[in-house]
Amino acid sequence: MSQRRDVKLRVNGIAGQANIDVRTTLADTLRDEFSCTSVHLGCEHGACGACTVLLDGSSVRSCLILTAQVDGADIATVEGLSDDDGRLHPVQEAFRATHGLQCGFCTPGMIMTVIELLREISEPSPAEIRAALSGNLCRCTGYQNIVAAVVRAARQLAHGS
Amino acid sequence: MKPPSFRLESPDTLDEVLSSLAEHGGDAKIIAGGQSLMPLLAFRLARPELLIDLTGVADLDHLSVDGTTLTVGALTTHRAVEKAAETTVPATIRSAVAHIGHVGIRNRGTVGGSLAHGDPSAEWAAVALAYDGVIVAVSRAGKRRIAADDFFLEPWTTALRQDEVVRELLLQVPLGLCGSAYFEFARRHGDPAVAGVCAVLFADPAGTVVQARLSVIGAGQVAVRCRPAEQALTGRPLDPDVLIEVSQFVVADIEPRGQDEDEHRHQIQVVGTLARRAVRSAADQISKVAQG
C-alpha cells in the first residue's frame, strides 16, 4: 500500500504542486509532474550527476532527494535558462559554440553545475573547472570542449565578450 | 532501480523522532541529506519499513565555537562547514570536508549522517578522531556522549544504538602553538579515499611536541587514531628522522582493508606517505609561528 503526499514546488519560477508516492525522487517528480525532461536519469544512485538541478540555488543530485523532503522548495532546471524569446543563456550558448556536447545526456547536469560554479568563481581556471565538474560524468566528449565551454561562458558573463 | 516502498514520517520535533525510533526499532531508518541512504534504497540494499525524515526538526544545523569547543549540529551540511569562516572552523577541517564527494553531495549531505553511516573512508571520521571529538547521541532514554575513539567499531557499524540519533559533534579546536593538516589520496576527485591522514600537533615554545593526534581513514578496517605514532612524536623535536619513524608506526598500526596483497601494499605505501606529509605540514606551521 503506497503512501502519498501533496508537495508544492516552485519550478523555474512557476509555482505548482503534485501528489506523489512518498518514495518518488525529486528527479522523477520533475520529469513526470513538471515536464522537466532535461533532468536525466543516468545512474539513479548519485554517481553520474546527469540529474543535477539547483535546489534553493544550490546544486543537488535530484535522484538522491525524496520529493516529500523538499516541499516548498525553489527548483531551477535547464528548461528555465533561456529567456522568453528563446535566446539561450550564456552557458548554454557557450556549450553550443564550443561543441561541448555530443549526445547531450550529461549536458543539463553539467550546465546546472556550471551555473553554480560561475556564481562562486567568476573566472575559474581549467583545473578549478575540472575539479568542480568531477561529479558530472560524460561518456562522449572527453571533457575538453566542456572545459572550453565553461571558460567561454565565464568570459562572457564576466566581461560580456 | 526506484526505491522500495516505505512509510514516511516528517516530524517537527526531536521528541517525535525519538518516540518513533523507540517504537519501530530496527524497522525504521532516519533520513537526513540522503546522500548515503538514497543509493542504498536505489539498489534496494536497504528496505526499511519506515523512514523518519530528520530535516524538518529545527535547531540541529548550528555551527558555533565556544572557547576551544567547536559544536557542529547533526544537520549541518558538509558545504556549510566547508564555507564557514576561519574563525569558526579551522582550515584543516574545512580542507578535509572539501574532499567529501562533489559539491552537489556536500550541499545535501550532513555531518550527523556521515558519522552515523560509519564509512571507513569518511573524512568526518578523520576529523572527529584527530580533534578529540565527542558524538552527542540522543534517544528517548536520554543523552549519551560517545568519544570518537569509541565510536567507529567496524566498517559501516558505529556505537550508535538502534533508538539513537546523532544530535551534534563536539570538536576540540587547538589554541596556542599548534599546527594541523589533512592529506588524502583518491583515484579521482570525489572518489572514496584510498587513505587520508589528519595530524594535529601542539608544541612548546622550544619546538618540542607536547601533544600529537594522528588519525587515518580509508586504509584500515575502520577509521583509527594511531596512538603509537602519537607517542613517538610526543616529547620529540620535529626533524626528518622523527617523521620517518612516525610513518613506520602509522603503517604498522593499519590492518589493510584491500582485497589482495597488491592493494594492501599500495594502501600501506599511501598511508605512510600521507602521514609524513601531514606531520611535516603541521610541523612547518609550528615553526613559522614560533619564528614569527
Chai-1 contact restraints between the chains, C-beta under 6 A:
chainA,res_idxA,chainB,res_idxB,connection_type,confidence,min_distance_angstrom,max_distance_angstrom,comment,restraint_id
A,S2,B,S5,contact,1.0,0.0,6.0,A-B,restraint_1
A,Q3,B,R7,contact,1.0,0.0,6.0,A-B,restraint_2
A,V22,B,L8,contact,1.0,0.0,6.0,A-B,restraint_3
A,R23,B,P3,contact,1.0,0.0,6.0,A-B,restraint_4
A,R23,B,S5,contact,1.0,0.0,6.0,A-B,restraint_5
A,E44,B,A42,contact,1.0,0.0,6.0,A-B,restraint_6
A,H45,B,P39,contact,1.0,0.0,6.0,A-B,restraint_7
A,H45,B,A42,contact,1.0,0.0,6.0,A-B,restraint_8
A,G46,B,P39,contact,1.0,0.0,6.0,A-B,restraint_9
A,T52,B,G104,contact,1.0,0.0,6.0,A-B,restraint_10
A,S58,B,N107,contact,1.0,0.0,6.0,A-B,restraint_11
A,S59,B,V103,contact,1.0,0.0,6.0,A-B,restraint_12
A,S59,B,G104,contact,1.0,0.0,6.0,A-B,restraint_13
A,V60,B,G104,contact,1.0,0.0,6.0,A-B,restraint_14
A,V60,B,N107,contact,1.0,0.0,6.0,A-B,restraint_15
A,V60,B,R108,contact,1.0,0.0,6.0,A-B,restraint_16
A,R61,B,G104,contact,1.0,0.0,6.0,A-B,restraint_17
A,L64,B,G34,contact,1.0,0.0,6.0,A-B,restraint_18
A,L64,B,Q35,contact,1.0,0.0,6.0,A-B,restraint_19
A,L64,B,M38,contact,1.0,0.0,6.0,A-B,restraint_20
A,A68,B,L8,contact,1.0,0.0,6.0,A-B,restraint_21
A,Q69,B,D53,contact,1.0,0.0,6.0,A-B,restraint_22
A,Q69,B,T55,contact,1.0,0.0,6.0,A-B,restraint_23
A,A131,B,H189,contact,1.0,0.0,6.0,A-B,restraint_24
A,S134,B,H102,contact,1.0,0.0,6.0,A-B,restraint_25
A,S134,B,H189,contact,1.0,0.0,6.0,A-B,restraint_26
A,S134,B,G190,contact,1.0,0.0,6.0,A-B,restraint_27
A,G135,B,H102,contact,1.0,0.0,6.0,A-B,restraint_28
A,G135,B,G104,contact,1.0,0.0,6.0,A-B,restraint_29
A,G135,B,G190,contact,1.0,0.0,6.0,A-B,restraint_30
